[in-house]
Amino acid sequence: MEQRKNLRLLLIPLPLQGHINPMLQLAHILHSNGFSITIIHTTFNSLNPSNYPYFSFCCIQDGLSQTESSSSNLLDFIIALNIKCVTPFKECLTKLLCDLSVDEEPIACLISDALCYFTQAIANTLKLPRIVLRTGGVSSFVAFAAFPLLREKGYIPIQESKLEEALEELPPLRVKDLPMINTKEPEKYYELLCKLVNETKASMGVIWNSFEELESSALATLSQEFSIPMFPIGPFHEYFPTTSSSSSLISQDRSCISWLDKHKPNSVIYVSFGSIVAINEREFLEIAWGLANSKHPFLWVVRRGLISGSEWLEPLPSGFMENLEGRGHIVKWAPQQEVLAHQAIGAFWTHNGWNSTLESICEGVPMICMPCLTDQKVNARYVSHVWRVGLQLEKGVERGEVEKTIRRLMKANVEEKEMRDRASKLKEVAKLCMKQGGSSYSSLEALVTYISSLESVAIEAHRA
C-alpha cells in the first residue's frame, strides 16, 4: 500500500504479554493504513524483530533489577519501569528525531501504552504529539478515573462489611468489583492510577481496543470528562487473526487443537488465567477436582509460575489425569484465539483480562468468570450482569461451587440457551462494527485522518 503522507509512528508497549499483543496488533492495523512503524521496546521481554519484517525496532535498556523485573509484584514492576525508562527513552526519542534526513518520513506522533505514563512529559519536552493506547476496557478506565471521588465518599479503602454494597456512582459495580490490587502499600497504587488517568488526559487522544456497541455508556461518560478525541477501533485481533501467535512470549502447545478435534461441538471447557495471575496450591487442587467432578471434558492451560511455590503439575494427586480417561488435557500455553474459535469449546473459564474477555465475546463463547485483580473485576461484572454472557464464581474457588457452576453453564436448559443466544448476538455485533459503515470501521478512518493531521506539529518538532 502506498504510504500515507510518508509518516512514521513510534509505538511503545508496556512489556507484558497482555499489553504487547494489542500494541503489535495496532501496529499491523496502522501499517496496513499506510503508516511506517517503529517499535520502541525494553530489554525486559524483548521483542524479536525478525517476527515483524515490516517494522523498525529500537531497544532501550530498562535497567530493571532482577527483583524489579518480576511481574509477580505488578505494582512495583510498573512503578520501577516508569522511573528507570525515563533517561533511555528520552535518548532514544531524541536520536530518532535528530537522525531524520530531509528525504525521510517525519515522525507524526508517539503512541504509548497508557501505563507508560512517563512518556507524556518527554513527548511534551520534544514537542512530539502523544496518543495513548489503553489496552483494557473503557468501563474499567471509568472506574480508575473515579478513584478520587470514591476515596472521598469512603468506599476506599474497602471495608469487609461493605463488599456487597452497590456503587451508585458506578452502576452496576459493587464495592467488591472495584479494580483493586493486593498490596501493603495502597497509596502507591492510588498514585499510580492518578498518573495513569492524568497523563492520559494530557495526551492528544485515546485509542481503545473496544467497540462502541459494547461500551457506549462508558465512552459517553469519558467523553464528557476528557476533552480529547476517543477512537474505539477494536476488536484489534479481528483485523489480522493470524498475527497474534508471533507476539507470544511463551511457546504455544498446538497438541490441544488435535485433542479438541476429537470432541463434540460445545462440549469442552477451556480454562486459562492469562500470563500473570498466580494461584496457591489449595486453589489449584480445588479447580482440578471441580473440573474432574463436573464430568465435562476440559482443556486447561497451566503455565509455569501459575501455582505459587510449584514448578508445574506436582501438586496433582498421583494418577489424577489417568483416572479422567482422556477427559482432561493440560498444556503450558495454548493458541488461545484458535482454541476459542474451535467448535468443541462450550465455555471459557477465565480471569477476565481484557484481551481474553474480548476474544471470548468475538467467538460467542460464554464465560465462567474468576477475576483476580484490577480491571478483571470490572470486566467480570460486565460479563455477568451487563452483557450477561457468563457466570461469576462469587464464593471463591471451592470444588463443589466449581462443579455446580460448570454444570449450570453447560446444561442444556433455558438459562443456558438464552446465554448462548446473547453471546451469539454479541459476536455478530462485534463483526458488524468492523465492516464498512460500522462503528469501529468509521472510528479507524477518523483515527487515520487525525494522525495524518498531526504532520504539521511533527514537522515543527523536527525543526526545533
Secondary structure as the mmCIF struct_conf table of DSSP 4:
data_model
#
loop_
_struct_conf.conf_type_id
_struct_conf.id
_struct_conf.beg_label_comp_id
_struct_conf.beg_label_asym_id
_struct_conf.beg_label_seq_id
_struct_conf.end_label_comp_id
_struct_conf.end_label_asym_id
_struct_conf.end_label_seq_id
BEND BEND1 ARG A 4 ARG A 4
TURN_TY1_P TURN_TY1_P1 LYS A 5 ASN A 6
STRN STRN1 ARG A 8 ILE A 12
BEND BEND2 PRO A 15 LEU A 16
HELX_RH_AL_P HELX_RH_AL_P1 GLN A 17 SER A 32
TURN_TY1_P TURN_TY1_P2 ASN A 33 GLY A 34
STRN STRN2 SER A 36 THR A 42
BEND BEND3 THR A 43 THR A 43
TURN_TY1_P TURN_TY1_P3 PHE A 44 ASN A 45
HELX_RH_3T_P HELX_RH_3T_P1 PRO A 49 ASN A 51
TURN_TY1_P TURN_TY1_P4 PRO A 53 TYR A 54
BEND BEND4 PHE A 55 PHE A 55
STRN STRN3 SER A 56 ILE A 60
TURN_TY1_P TURN_TY1_P5 GLN A 66 SER A 69
TURN_TY1_P TURN_TY1_P6 SER A 71 SER A 72
BEND BEND5 ASN A 73 ASN A 73
HELX_RH_AL_P HELX_RH_AL_P2 LEU A 74 LYS A 84
TURN_TY1_P TURN_TY1_P7 CYS A 85 CYS A 85
HELX_RH_AL_P HELX_RH_AL_P3 VAL A 86 CYS A 98
TURN_TY1_P TURN_TY1_P8 ASP A 99 ASP A 99
TURN_TY1_P TURN_TY1_P9 VAL A 102 ASP A 103
BEND BEND6 GLU A 104 GLU A 104
HELX_LH_PP_P HELX_LH_PP_P1 GLU A 105 PRO A 106
STRN STRN4 ILE A 107 ASP A 113
TURN_TY1_P TURN_TY1_P10 ALA A 114 LEU A 115
TURN_TY1_P TURN_TY1_P11 TYR A 117 PHE A 118
HELX_RH_AL_P HELX_RH_AL_P4 THR A 119 THR A 125
TURN_TY1_P TURN_TY1_P12 LEU A 126 LYS A 127
STRN STRN5 ARG A 130 ARG A 134
BEND BEND7 GLY A 136 GLY A 136
HELX_RH_AL_P HELX_RH_AL_P5 VAL A 138 ALA A 145
TURN_TY1_P TURN_TY1_P13 ALA A 146 ALA A 146
HELX_RH_AL_P HELX_RH_AL_P6 PHE A 147 GLU A 152
TURN_TY1_P TURN_TY1_P14 LYS A 153 GLY A 154
BEND BEND8 ILE A 156 PRO A 157
HELX_RH_3T_P HELX_RH_3T_P2 GLU A 160 LYS A 162
TURN_TY1_P TURN_TY1_P15 LEU A 163 GLU A 164
STRN STRN6 ALA A 166 ALA A 166
TURN_TY1_P TURN_TY1_P16 GLU A 168 GLU A 169
BEND BEND9 LEU A 170 LEU A 170
TURN_TY1_P TURN_TY1_P17 PRO A 171 PRO A 172
STRN STRN7 ARG A 174 ARG A 174
HELX_RH_3T_P HELX_RH_3T_P3 VAL A 175 ASP A 177
BEND BEND10 LEU A 178 LEU A 178
BEND BEND11 LYS A 184 LYS A 184
HELX_RH_AL_P HELX_RH_AL_P7 PRO A 186 LYS A 201
TURN_TY1_P TURN_TY1_P18 ALA A 202 ALA A 202
BEND BEND12 SER A 203 MET A 204
STRN STRN8 VAL A 206 TRP A 208
BEND BEND13 ASN A 209 SER A 210
TURN_TY1_P TURN_TY1_P19 GLU A 212 LEU A 214
BEND BEND14 GLU A 215 GLU A 215
HELX_RH_AL_P HELX_RH_AL_P8 SER A 216 GLU A 225
BEND BEND15 ILE A 228 ILE A 228
STRN STRN9 MET A 230 PRO A 232
HELX_RH_3T_P HELX_RH_3T_P4 PHE A 236 GLU A 238
TURN_TY1_P TURN_TY1_P20 TYR A 239 TYR A 239
BEND BEND16 PHE A 240 PHE A 240
HELX_RH_3T_P HELX_RH_3T_P5 PRO A 241 SER A 247
BEND BEND17 LEU A 249 ILE A 250
TURN_TY1_P TURN_TY1_P21 ARG A 254 ARG A 254
HELX_RH_AL_P HELX_RH_AL_P9 SER A 255 LEU A 260
TURN_TY1_P TURN_TY1_P22 ASP A 261 LYS A 262
BEND BEND18 HIS A 263 HIS A 263
TURN_TY1_P TURN_TY1_P23 PRO A 265 ASN A 266
STRN STRN10 VAL A 268 SER A 272
TURN_TY1_P TURN_TY1_P24 GLY A 274 ILE A 276
STRN STRN11 ILE A 279 ILE A 279
HELX_RH_AL_P HELX_RH_AL_P10 GLU A 281 SER A 294
TURN_TY1_P TURN_TY1_P25 LYS A 295 LYS A 295
BEND BEND19 HIS A 296 HIS A 296
STRN STRN12 PHE A 298 VAL A 301
TURN_TY1_P TURN_TY1_P26 ARG A 304 GLY A 305
BEND BEND20 LEU A 306 LEU A 306
STRN STRN13 ILE A 307 ILE A 307
TURN_TY1_P TURN_TY1_P27 SER A 308 GLY A 309
BEND BEND21 GLU A 311 LEU A 313
TURN_TY1_P TURN_TY1_P28 GLU A 314 PRO A 315
BEND BEND22 LEU A 316 LEU A 316
HELX_LH_PP_P HELX_LH_PP_P2 PRO A 317 PRO A 317
TURN_TY1_P TURN_TY1_P29 SER A 318 GLY A 319
HELX_RH_AL_P HELX_RH_AL_P11 PHE A 320 ASN A 323
TURN_TY1_P TURN_TY1_P30 LEU A 324 GLY A 326
BEND BEND23 ARG A 327 ARG A 327
STRN STRN14 GLY A 328 VAL A 331
BEND BEND24 LYS A 332 LYS A 332
HELX_RH_AL_P HELX_RH_AL_P12 GLN A 336 ALA A 341
BEND BEND25 HIS A 342 HIS A 342
TURN_TY1_P TURN_TY1_P31 GLN A 343 ALA A 344
STRN STRN15 ILE A 345 THR A 350
HELX_RH_AL_P HELX_RH_AL_P13 TRP A 354 CYS A 362
TURN_TY1_P TURN_TY1_P32 GLU A 363 GLY A 364
STRN STRN16 MET A 367 CYS A 369
BEND BEND26 LEU A 373 LEU A 373
TURN_TY1_P TURN_TY1_P33 THR A 374 THR A 374
HELX_RH_AL_P HELX_RH_AL_P14 ASP A 375 HIS A 385
TURN_TY1_P TURN_TY1_P34 VAL A 386 VAL A 386
BEND BEND27 TRP A 387 TRP A 387
STRN STRN17 GLY A 390 GLN A 392
TURN_TY1_P TURN_TY1_P35 GLU A 394 LYS A 395
BEND BEND28 VAL A 397 VAL A 397
HELX_RH_AL_P HELX_RH_AL_P15 ARG A 399 MET A 410
BEND BEND29 LYS A 411 LYS A 411
BEND BEND30 ASN A 413 ASN A 413
HELX_RH_AL_P HELX_RH_AL_P16 VAL A 414 LEU A 432
TURN_TY1_P TURN_TY1_P36 CYS A 433 MET A 434
BEND BEND31 LYS A 435 LYS A 435
TURN_TY1_P TURN_TY1_P37 GLN A 436 GLY A 437
BEND BEND32 GLY A 438 GLY A 438
HELX_RH_AL_P HELX_RH_AL_P17 SER A 439 SER A 453
TURN_TY1_P TURN_TY1_P38 LEU A 454 LEU A 454
HELX_RH_AL_P HELX_RH_AL_P18 GLU A 455 ARG A 463
#
